[in-house]
Amino acid sequence: MGLDTDTIRRDFPILDRSVNDTPLVYLDNAATTHTPAQVYDTYEDYYSRYNANVHRGIHTLSHEASRAYEAAHDRLAEFVGADGREEIVFTKNTTEAMNLVAYGWGVNRLDPGDAIVTTEMEHHASLVTWQQIAEKTGADLRYIRVTADGTLDMEHARELIDDDVELVSVAHVSNVLGTVNPVRDLAALTHDHGGVILVDGAQSVPTRPVDVETLDADFLAFSGHKMAGPTGIGCLYGKRHRLEAMEPFLFGGEMISHVTFDDASWNDLPWKFEAGTPPIAEGIALAAAADYLDDIGMDAVREHEAALARYLIDELDARDDIEYYGPPGAVERSGLVSFNVDGVHGHDLSELLDGHGIAVRAGDHCTQPLHDILDVPGSVRASFYVYNTRSEIDTLLDALEDAQRKRDHLLTDRYHDLIAEYYHNPTNPDGIENPTFRKHSAETSCGDEGEFHVRIDESGRIEAMGFRSDSCAVSQAVASLLADHLTGAHVRDLTDLSGTVDALLDGDFPDMRRDCVVGPEDVLQAGAREHLTDP
């Protein structure tokens, strides 16, 4: 029996709003889910009735806050099958939980000759963290391959996980491919060789039943904001003996048992890892989110999401101009689908969909190496939760119809004619040979990235200029416009380009997103100054 989405949607007032005069279709749940009234009522109740710091306060409000905060640990322990509150540490998010293991366990346990194993599909929160730990400790870092169908190569895993491996870090569910990894098999393999396993549960704990005892995970990290809870709260589950053997890496109030001028001892679990005033309201509200999801039933959550993903994949399979990534719909996978439309950059497609009131995620989803393997600069991701419906997927599919024409229409109607012209007829979009200097450009607010190539002759004039870009159409057009306009200029002309794009467009650019187009000017200025200083 399916979920009663009509009833569930009434718990989420935000779903009643419109975007661009169109009913909101929110398909960005793998990044952050919405929060039901039951959860933010709990949050408000804390602040309106018993707001106080926890532990050691000898007054009624502090006692009430302490009991609720401790009960929240108990509730989250129950939610993932842990053996009591001692095995649940509250953190800010999954990233902090994984870093707690890295610096509390990894730095103190790993040495040259040891090995860490992770996978090619990991989120940067795992991949970059273990890169840093390997560099600090001298440990070897190994990656399990991803197969062509988006699953882990388990034969390769058996080759990599040997007696040198101290830790395996693996995403339970890929945030790009939707793959559900065989964590229990990896845990057995890891333990056979004497290692420990850390599971990134950011995409699994919110969407399916997770039992740490069944998985035999040594550590599990997850976030509240992906499971109908508040932001700023996450959890690290750890087997009690693992946490007892770990050292804290944050120090201060609450985590202290006894202090002298010469030494200190640590508090009991889990408090020894929760230094300072903790996220009290957030933790209590997260427990309410666990109640909400359990009332729905995590098996039902999993089946609902999987059915929506299968429906979208079946529809995308019927189109020749769309490629999706990860296992086919017939294979177990989570409720997210990443895809690209031929000839349409993901940022442009995301903006187009936003015009229809549809919220999706576009970019590399903090998995740049995985997208390198897929040989695409990024992808568009639609991800589902308990309140999404098949009719919303139909709305998405309608908006994807004839995306090439709609993208061209977007450029021509919304932006200056020069933007459309330079996007369709770019100047040296593959760069140039033998450049005098190259300058990388990245815009963190929207994810655009590229590189300018500049070749300068003996007189100091720009002989040729080109660019390479993995950016949206507007950013590519601006890079092309600058490359064309500045060829033949003296390098000194590049040191102050303020307002150049506005001037070239004759000031007629009402919808320009400045965070995406100012960057190229700044980058070229920096490159020119470096060249003049150190030719």
MARROZA-766393 format. One record per residue (C-alpha): y negated, z negated, x; residue in three letters; residue number from 1. Coordinates in steps of 0.25 Angstrom, whole numbers. Example, Ala and Ser with C-alpha at 12.3 -4.5 7.8 and 13.67 -1.06 7.14 Angstrom:
# MARROZA-766393
{{18,-31,49},"ala",1}
{{4,-29,55},"ser",2}
END
This chain:
# MARROZA-766393
{{0,0,0},"met",1}
{{-14,4,6},"gly",2}
{{-26,-5,7},"leu",3}
{{-35,-7,-4},"asp",4}
{{-47,-1,3},"thr",5}
{{-56,-2,-9},"asp",6}
{{-55,-17,-9},"thr",7}
{{-56,-18,6},"ile",8}
{{-68,-9,7},"arg",9}
{{-76,-19,-2},"arg",10}
{{-74,-29,9},"asp",11}
{{-83,-20,18},"phe",12}
{{-97,-18,12},"pro",13}
{{-101,-10,24},"ile",14}
{{-92,1,19},"leu",15}
{{-101,3,7},"asp",16}
{{-113,8,15},"arg",17}
{{-116,22,18},"ser",18}
{{-119,30,31},"val",19}
{{-128,42,31},"asn",20}
{{-128,41,15},"asp",21}
{{-113,42,15},"thr",22}
{{-103,31,12},"pro",23}
{{-98,25,25},"leu",24}
{{-84,29,31},"val",25}
{{-82,19,42},"tyr",26}
{{-71,24,51},"leu",27}
{{-75,17,64},"asp",28}
{{-65,5,62},"asn",29}
{{-59,6,76},"ala",30}
{{-72,2,82},"ala",31}
{{-76,-8,71},"thr",32}
{{-71,-11,57},"thr",33}
{{-80,-17,46},"his",34}
{{-80,-31,42},"thr",35}
{{-76,-36,28},"pro",36}
{{-84,-46,20},"ala",37}
{{-74,-56,22},"gln",38}
{{-76,-56,37},"val",39}
{{-91,-56,37},"tyr",40}
{{-91,-67,26},"asp",41}
{{-83,-76,36},"thr",42}
{{-93,-73,47},"tyr",43}
{{-105,-76,38},"glu",44}
{{-98,-89,33},"asp",45}
{{-97,-94,47},"tyr",46}
{{-112,-92,50},"tyr",47}
{{-116,-98,36},"ser",48}
{{-107,-110,35},"arg",49}
{{-102,-115,49},"tyr",50}
{{-108,-108,60},"asn",51}
{{-106,-117,73},"ala",52}
{{-100,-116,87},"asn",53}
{{-85,-119,88},"val",54}
{{-78,-130,95},"his",55}
{{-83,-143,99},"arg",56}
{{-94,-144,89},"gly",57}
{{-93,-158,82},"ile",58}
{{-99,-153,69},"his",59}
{{-94,-147,56},"thr",60}
{{-98,-133,58},"leu",61}
{{-92,-132,72},"ser",62}
{{-79,-137,67},"his",63}
{{-79,-127,55},"glu",64}
{{-83,-116,65},"ala",65}
{{-72,-120,75},"ser",66}
{{-61,-121,64},"arg",67}
{{-65,-107,59},"ala",68}
{{-65,-101,73},"tyr",69}
{{-52,-107,77},"glu",70}
{{-46,-102,64},"ala",71}
{{-51,-88,67},"ala",72}
{{-43,-88,80},"his",73}
{{-31,-93,72},"asp",74}
{{-33,-81,62},"arg",75}
{{-34,-71,73},"leu",76}
{{-22,-76,80},"ala",77}
{{-14,-75,67},"glu",78}
{{-19,-61,64},"phe",79}
{{-13,-55,77},"val",80}
{{-1,-64,78},"gly",81}
{{-6,-74,89},"ala",82}
{{0,-88,91},"asp",83}
{{-13,-96,87},"gly",84}
{{-27,-96,91},"arg",85}
{{-25,-99,105},"glu",86}
{{-21,-84,107},"glu",87}
{{-34,-78,101},"ile",88}
{{-47,-78,109},"val",89}
{{-59,-73,102},"phe",90}
{{-67,-62,110},"thr",91}
{{-78,-53,106},"lys",92}
{{-69,-41,105},"asn",93}
{{-57,-34,110},"thr",94}
{{-64,-30,123},"thr",95}
{{-67,-44,126},"glu",96}
{{-53,-49,123},"ala",97}
{{-47,-38,133},"met",98}
{{-57,-42,143},"asn",99}
{{-53,-57,141},"leu",100}
{{-39,-53,145},"val",101}
{{-44,-44,157},"ala",102}
{{-52,-55,163},"tyr",103}
{{-45,-67,159},"gly",104}
{{-31,-62,162},"trp",105}
{{-32,-49,170},"gly",106}
{{-42,-53,181},"val",107}
{{-34,-66,184},"asn",108}
{{-20,-59,183},"arg",109}
{{-21,-45,189},"leu",110}
{{-20,-42,204},"asp",111}
{{-18,-29,212},"pro",112}
{{-5,-23,209},"gly",113}
{{-5,-28,195},"asp",114}
{{-7,-17,184},"ala",115}
{{-14,-16,170},"ile",116}
{{-9,-6,160},"val",117}
{{-17,0,149},"thr",118}
{{-17,13,141},"thr",119}
{{-25,26,141},"glu",120}
{{-30,23,127},"met",121}
{{-36,10,129},"glu",122}
{{-50,6,125},"his",123}
{{-60,4,136},"his",124}
{{-60,-11,133},"ala",125}
{{-46,-11,139},"ser",126}
{{-46,0,148},"leu",127}
{{-59,-4,156},"val",128}
{{-56,-18,156},"thr",129}
{{-43,-16,163},"trp",130}
{{-49,-6,172},"gln",131}
{{-59,-17,176},"gln",132}
{{-48,-28,178},"ile",133}
{{-40,-18,186},"ala",134}
{{-52,-16,195},"glu",135}
{{-54,-31,197},"lys",136}
{{-40,-35,199},"thr",137}
{{-34,-23,206},"gly",138}
{{-24,-21,196},"ala",139}
{{-18,-7,192},"asp",140}
{{-22,-1,179},"leu",141}
{{-13,8,172},"arg",142}
{{-14,17,159},"tyr",143}
{{-3,20,149},"ile",144}
{{-4,35,145},"arg",145}
{{-8,40,131},"val",146}
{{1,51,126},"thr",147}
{{-4,64,120},"ala",148}
{{-1,58,106},"asp",149}
{{-10,46,109},"gly",150}
{{1,35,111},"thr",151}
{{4,27,124},"leu",152}
{{14,33,133},"asp",153}
{{24,22,133},"met",154}
{{33,28,144},"glu",155}
{{20,28,153},"his",156}
{{18,13,149},"ala",157}
{{32,9,154},"arg",158}
{{29,16,167},"glu",159}
{{15,9,169},"leu",160}
{{19,-5,164},"ile",161}
{{27,-11,175},"asp",162}
{{28,-25,182},"asp",163}
{{14,-23,189},"asp",164}
{{8,-23,175},"val",165}
{{1,-36,171},"glu",166}
{{-6,-31,159},"leu",167}
{{-5,-20,149},"val",168}
{{-18,-18,140},"ser",169}
{{-15,-9,128},"val",170}
{{-23,-5,115},"ala",171}
{{-14,-8,103},"his",172}
{{-21,4,95},"val",173}
{{-29,15,102},"ser",174}
{{-43,15,97},"asn",175}
{{-43,30,99},"val",176}
{{-29,35,96},"leu",177}
{{-25,26,86},"gly",178}
{{-12,24,94},"thr",179}
{{-4,11,91},"val",180}
{{1,7,104},"asn",181}
{{15,1,106},"pro",182}
{{9,-13,111},"val",183}
{{22,-21,109},"arg",184}
{{30,-11,118},"asp",185}
{{19,-12,128},"leu",186}
{{19,-27,127},"ala",187}
{{34,-27,130},"ala",188}
{{33,-18,141},"leu",189}
{{22,-26,147},"thr",190}
{{29,-39,146},"his",191}
{{42,-33,152},"asp",192}
{{33,-31,165},"his",193}
{{27,-45,164},"gly",194}
{{13,-40,160},"gly",195}
{{4,-44,148},"val",196}
{{-2,-35,137},"ile",197}
{{-16,-34,131},"leu",198}
{{-17,-27,118},"val",199}
{{-30,-21,113},"asp",200}
{{-29,-24,98},"gly",201}
{{-43,-19,95},"ala",202}
{{-37,-8,86},"gln",203}
{{-24,-14,82},"ser",204}
{{-27,-28,77},"val",205}
{{-37,-24,66},"pro",206}
{{-28,-13,61},"thr",207}
{{-14,-17,61},"arg",208}
{{-5,-30,62},"pro",209}
{{-5,-35,76},"val",210}
{{4,-46,81},"asp",211}
{{3,-50,95},"val",212}
{{16,-57,95},"glu",213}
{{23,-44,90},"thr",214}
{{15,-36,100},"leu",215}
{{18,-46,111},"asp",216}
{{4,-44,116},"ala",217}
{{-1,-54,127},"asp",218}
{{-16,-51,123},"phe",219}
{{-22,-44,111},"leu",220}
{{-37,-40,109},"ala",221}
{{-44,-36,97},"phe",222}
{{-58,-36,90},"ser",223}
{{-63,-42,77},"gly",224}
{{-73,-30,73},"his",225}
{{-61,-20,72},"lys",226}
{{-53,-29,62},"met",227}
{{-64,-31,51},"ala",228}
{{-70,-43,59},"gly",229}
{{-83,-45,66},"pro",230}
{{-88,-40,79},"thr",231}
{{-89,-49,91},"gly",232}
{{-75,-55,90},"ile",233}
{{-61,-51,95},"gly",234}
{{-49,-58,99},"cys",235}
{{-39,-59,111},"leu",236}
{{-25,-63,108},"tyr",237}
{{-17,-68,120},"gly",238}
{{-4,-75,121},"lys",239}
{{-7,-89,123},"arg",240}
{{-1,-90,137},"his",241}
{{-9,-78,141},"arg",242}
{{-22,-84,137},"leu",243}
{{-18,-97,143},"glu",244}
{{-16,-90,156},"ala",245}
{{-29,-82,156},"met",246}
{{-42,-87,161},"glu",247}
{{-55,-86,153},"pro",248}
{{-66,-76,158},"phe",249}
{{-77,-82,149},"leu",250}
{{-82,-96,152},"phe",251}
{{-91,-105,144},"gly",252}
{{-90,-114,132},"gly",253}
{{-78,-116,123},"glu",254}
{{-68,-111,133},"met",255}
{{-70,-123,142},"ile",256}
{{-61,-135,141},"ser",257}
{{-67,-144,152},"his",258}
{{-78,-141,163},"val",259}
{{-82,-148,175},"thr",260}
{{-92,-144,186},"phe",261}
{{-80,-139,194},"asp",262}
{{-70,-133,184},"asp",263}
{{-67,-130,169},"ala",264}
{{-55,-128,161},"ser",265}
{{-53,-119,149},"trp",266}
{{-51,-122,134},"asn",267}
{{-39,-119,126},"asp",268}
{{-35,-106,120},"leu",269}
{{-42,-98,115},"pro",270}
{{-55,-105,118},"trp",271}
{{-54,-103,133},"lys",272}
{{-57,-88,131},"phe",273}
{{-68,-90,121},"glu",274}
{{-80,-95,129},"ala",275}
{{-93,-98,123},"gly",276}
{{-97,-98,108},"thr",277}
{{-86,-89,102},"pro",278}
{{-88,-78,91},"pro",279}
{{-86,-89,80},"ile",280}
{{-90,-81,68},"ala",281}
{{-84,-68,73},"glu",282}
{{-70,-75,75},"gly",283}
{{-70,-82,61},"ile",284}
{{-74,-69,55},"ala",285}
{{-63,-62,63},"leu",286}
{{-53,-71,57},"ala",287}
{{-58,-67,43},"ala",288}
{{-56,-52,47},"ala",289}
{{-41,-56,51},"ala",290}
{{-40,-62,37},"asp",291}
{{-46,-49,30},"tyr",292}
{{-36,-40,38},"leu",293}
{{-24,-49,35},"asp",294}
{{-28,-49,20},"asp",295}
{{-27,-34,20},"ile",296}
{{-14,-34,29},"gly",297}
{{-14,-28,43},"met",298}
{{-2,-19,40},"asp",299}
{{-10,-13,29},"ala",300}
{{-22,-11,38},"val",301}
{{-13,-4,48},"arg",302}
{{-7,5,37},"glu",303}
{{-21,8,31},"his",304}
{{-27,13,44},"glu",305}
{{-15,21,48},"ala",306}
{{-15,28,35},"ala",307}
{{-29,32,37},"leu",308}
{{-27,37,51},"ala",309}
{{-15,45,47},"arg",310}
{{-23,52,36},"tyr",311}
{{-35,55,45},"leu",312}
{{-25,61,56},"ile",313}
{{-18,69,46},"asp",314}
{{-31,75,41},"glu",315}
{{-36,78,56},"leu",316}
{{-22,84,59},"asp",317}
{{-25,95,49},"ala",318}
{{-38,99,56},"arg",319}
{{-38,108,69},"asp",320}
{{-52,103,73},"asp",321}
{{-49,88,75},"ile",322}
{{-40,81,85},"glu",323}
{{-36,67,83},"tyr",324}
{{-31,58,94},"tyr",325}
{{-19,48,94},"gly",326}
{{-5,48,87},"pro",327}
{{-3,57,75},"pro",328}
{{-4,50,61},"gly",329}
{{11,49,60},"ala",330}
{{11,39,72},"val",331}
{{7,24,70},"glu",332}
{{-8,24,74},"arg",333}
{{-20,15,70},"ser",334}
{{-31,19,60},"gly",335}
{{-40,27,69},"leu",336}
{{-41,42,72},"val",337}
{{-49,48,84},"ser",338}
{{-52,63,83},"phe",339}
{{-61,74,87},"asn",340}
{{-66,86,80},"val",341}
{{-66,99,88},"asp",342}
{{-80,102,93},"gly",343}
{{-87,90,88},"val",344}
{{-91,78,97},"his",345}
{{-86,65,92},"gly",346}
{{-100,59,92},"his",347}
{{-105,71,83},"asp",348}
{{-93,70,74},"leu",349}
{{-96,55,73},"ser",350}
{{-111,57,69},"glu",351}
{{-106,68,59},"leu",352}
{{-97,58,52},"leu",353}
{{-107,47,52},"asp",354}
{{-116,57,44},"gly",355}
{{-104,56,34},"his",356}
{{-104,41,34},"gly",357}
{{-92,41,43},"ile",358}
{{-91,31,54},"ala",359}
{{-81,35,66},"val",360}
{{-81,32,81},"arg",361}
{{-84,43,91},"ala",362}
{{-82,42,106},"gly",363}
{{-72,38,116},"asp",364}
{{-69,25,108},"his",365}
{{-69,17,122},"cys",366}
{{-57,25,127},"thr",367}
{{-63,35,136},"gln",368}
{{-50,37,145},"pro",369}
{{-42,40,132},"leu",370}
{{-52,50,127},"his",371}
{{-51,57,141},"asp",372}
{{-36,58,139},"ile",373}
{{-39,64,125},"leu",374}
{{-48,73,132},"asp",375}
{{-60,71,123},"val",376}
{{-73,64,125},"pro",377}
{{-71,55,113},"gly",378}
{{-66,55,98},"ser",379}
{{-70,52,84},"val",380}
{{-62,40,79},"arg",381}
{{-60,37,64},"ala",382}
{{-54,23,62},"ser",383}
{{-50,16,49},"phe",384}
{{-49,2,44},"tyr",385}
{{-45,-5,31},"val",386}
{{-57,0,23},"tyr",387}
{{-55,15,26},"asn",388}
{{-50,25,16},"thr",389}
{{-44,39,16},"arg",390}
{{-56,44,9},"ser",391}
{{-64,40,21},"glu",392}
{{-55,48,30},"ile",393}
{{-57,59,20},"asp",394}
{{-72,57,22},"thr",395}
{{-70,58,37},"leu",396}
{{-62,71,36},"leu",397}
{{-72,77,27},"asp",398}
{{-83,74,37},"ala",399}
{{-75,80,48},"leu",400}
{{-74,93,41},"glu",401}
{{-81,104,49},"asp",402}
{{-86,94,59},"ala",403}
{{-90,106,69},"gln",404}
{{-100,112,58},"arg",405}
{{-105,98,54},"lys",406}
{{-107,94,69},"arg",407}
{{-115,107,71},"asp",408}
{{-123,105,58},"his",409}
{{-126,90,63},"leu",410}
{{-132,96,76},"leu",411}
{{-140,107,70},"thr",412}
{{-146,99,59},"asp",413}
{{-148,86,64},"arg",414}
{{-153,89,78},"tyr",415}
{{-162,98,85},"his",416}
{{-158,112,86},"asp",417}
{{-157,111,102},"leu",418}
{{-146,100,100},"ile",419}
{{-137,110,93},"ala",420}
{{-140,121,102},"glu",421}
{{-138,114,115},"tyr",422}
{{-125,107,109},"tyr",423}
{{-119,121,106},"his",424}
{{-124,128,118},"asn",425}
{{-124,117,129},"pro",426}
{{-130,119,143},"thr",427}
{{-119,117,154},"asn",428}
{{-111,107,145},"pro",429}
{{-99,107,156},"asp",430}
{{-109,102,167},"gly",431}
{{-112,110,179},"ile",432}
{{-106,112,193},"glu",433}
{{-111,105,205},"asn",434}
{{-121,96,198},"pro",435}
{{-131,89,207},"thr",436}
{{-129,77,199},"phe",437}
{{-121,72,186},"arg",438}
{{-126,61,177},"lys",439}
{{-117,55,167},"his",440}
{{-123,51,153},"ser",441}
{{-117,41,143},"ala",442}
{{-123,36,130},"glu",443}
{{-116,23,127},"thr",444}
{{-122,22,113},"ser",445}
{{-115,35,107},"cys",446}
{{-105,38,118},"gly",447}
{{-110,51,123},"asp",448}
{{-107,54,138},"glu",449}
{{-109,66,147},"gly",450}
{{-114,70,161},"glu",451}
{{-126,79,166},"phe",452}
{{-124,88,178},"his",453}
{{-137,93,185},"val",454}
{{-137,102,197},"arg",455}
{{-150,103,205},"ile",456}
{{-155,114,215},"asp",457}
{{-162,112,228},"glu",458}
{{-176,112,222},"ser",459}
{{-172,100,213},"gly",460}
{{-171,108,200},"arg",461}
{{-159,107,190},"ile",462}
{{-151,119,193},"glu",463}
{{-141,116,182},"ala",464}
{{-138,105,172},"met",465}
{{-126,103,163},"gly",466}
{{-118,92,156},"phe",467}
{{-105,87,151},"arg",468}
{{-104,79,139},"ser",469}
{{-95,71,130},"asp",470}
{{-106,68,120},"ser",471}
{{-110,71,106},"cys",472}
{{-117,85,103},"ala",473}
{{-131,79,104},"val",474}
{{-129,73,117},"ser",475}
{{-123,86,123},"gln",476}
{{-134,94,117},"ala",477}
{{-145,86,124},"val",478}
{{-137,86,137},"ala",479}
{{-137,102,136},"ser",480}
{{-151,102,132},"leu",481}
{{-155,94,144},"leu",482}
{{-146,102,153},"ala",483}
{{-153,115,148},"asp",484}
{{-167,110,149},"his",485}
{{-167,104,162},"leu",486}
{{-160,115,170},"thr",487}
{{-171,120,180},"gly",488}
{{-179,107,180},"ala",489}
{{-182,99,192},"his",490}
{{-173,87,194},"val",491}
{{-186,78,193},"arg",492}
{{-187,83,179},"asp",493}
{{-175,75,175},"leu",494}
{{-180,61,179},"thr",495}
{{-188,60,167},"asp",496}
{{-181,66,155},"leu",497}
{{-187,57,144},"ser",498}
{{-189,64,131},"gly",499}
{{-183,77,136},"thr",500}
{{-173,79,125},"val",501}
{{-184,76,114},"asp",502}
{{-193,86,121},"ala",503}
{{-183,97,121},"leu",504}
{{-180,95,107},"leu",505}
{{-194,95,103},"asp",506}
{{-194,81,97},"gly",507}
{{-186,87,85},"asp",508}
{{-173,78,86},"phe",509}
{{-174,68,74},"pro",510}
{{-160,63,75},"asp",511}
{{-157,62,90},"met",512}
{{-149,51,94},"arg",513}
{{-156,46,106},"arg",514}
{{-145,38,111},"asp",515}
{{-137,50,113},"cys",516}
{{-147,60,119},"val",517}
{{-157,52,128},"val",518}
{{-145,49,138},"gly",519}
{{-145,63,145},"pro",520}
{{-160,62,148},"glu",521}
{{-158,48,155},"asp",522}
{{-145,53,162},"val",523}
{{-152,65,168},"leu",524}
{{-164,57,172},"gln",525}
{{-155,47,180},"ala",526}
{{-148,58,187},"gly",527}
{{-160,65,191},"ala",528}
{{-166,52,197},"arg",529}
{{-154,50,205},"glu",530}
{{-154,64,210},"his",531}
{{-169,63,214},"leu",532}
{{-166,49,221},"thr",533}
{{-153,53,228},"asp",534}
{{-152,69,228},"pro",535}
END
